[in-house]
């Protein structure tokens, strides 16, 4: 396929997703996303040294009257806090950002979530352009408009729906991505096959080696297909009243794992993509336990995740009762009890309400 592609996301606030190498140097494209004379580049200490100066210099050359500010937060999921959110708002205040200002979220999912939430709240909502630099953010968090920060009680509990005005995914940034982060992104890619298209799992099985070796054509194909899947869902359900919930397959387990580990993905704990990989296997096993899906689909899911170098079982030291307590606080729980995204097999995800806690506990105890 072509090294560059553009997808349209419809809905009440449509926008374009641009995918391809060299897009962060495309000053015409970047400038077209800006409305006013203020832009704040939000990044983190991992990404900013690699890409922030080039981005701000390019914007300043293309639009001499543009006032460009920078806020660089410490890297890591554990930094996605209300305190860092407040610092981003302070940076907008220091810039003198007006209602037509734009926040440029340059980084992975943590940066995208926090920067998007800051944009949603500054003067009750200004533009945000997502510039994802990780595979995970390119195929998942940058598309759809979910923004949030974490609280001690759980992940993404404070947030807002705030769609971007554009997503610009420069695949050249993946060349500097650590191997572990690349694999984490592939977990979310697998998710689209698990919930929407069993044939995509077959494509991933056939192309696992090319993806891990960062073949440009394979990565672009995976990103474009993933974004197309997500865009279709988001168009039909922008505020997660129905079908969009399916995108959370494996995430109820994953968010509980992350919270219980104190968002320690940069250290000994699982990062988000790794937790999602484990969570999807647990969701598939729970589905089989409830008689919703055959066991052999779980086996195939586990096999493709392991083929991509991802974990498929709970890390030692996590107690089933502690994880269950975290799940009771999950946004997908309601008055009827725990709600899970489960499946009837590959490509056949479904929302299941009032899942018996005993079945969840047994699934967790099996690891």
C-alpha angles and dihedrals in degrees: 000000000000114000088237129051137170125207128188122224111202132197133094092325108029122197141168130252113210118196128184147082122297097019094131087064093050098102094179092057093044094048091050090065095058124087107174139031098267127076128171118200109208115194141141137246093265098050104030096069089053104042116002100083093048090050096048092044091050092050093048092050093048096044110027093183093054118111107216122193131182134215116185117190127193112270123253142070090262088066094060091101141134088253093058089043088056090051090054090053089049088053090054089049091049090052091051090235114194131203092277094052122121131220114212110205105206111182145035131321096293092056092042093051096046096041091047092051090050090051090049091054104037106102087343093299139349131179122287125193115199115220102179117195099181128068090235092057094042094056100034130006099037092059121065107032102257110148129175152135128228127250127203087255095057152323123296094354094142115051151099142231104254115157117211122244088229142353117218112187110187104196091197087076089067089071089075094043115115114246092245091056091048090054090047089058091050089061090066090046090056088050092068091057091046095053106027117013125027089188090065089062088058090052090051092050090053095045103037093111094050092049093050091048089052096243104185095220094048093047093048090049091050093048095046094047092047093049091047091053092048094043091055092052094045092051091055096043113019096168100040098251093140134336096026090069087072088073087072093070105147093003099106088062092038096053091049090052092049094047093046090051091050093245088290096155093131089059131028096328130086117270119227097271092046090049090050090052091054091041093054092053090048090049090050091049091048088051090053091046090054091049094248100117141021120260094235091068089058089051092052092048091051091048096053092046091051089046087059092050097254129140118250105185136058117273114247119268099039112122120217093224092052092050091047090053089054091051092056087065094048116121089237093063118094141175090290092058135251118006119198136184102232133161144230087216137306112338093011109095121165141177113252119191132199093021109188110255090218091063091049092049093050091049091051093047090055087057 
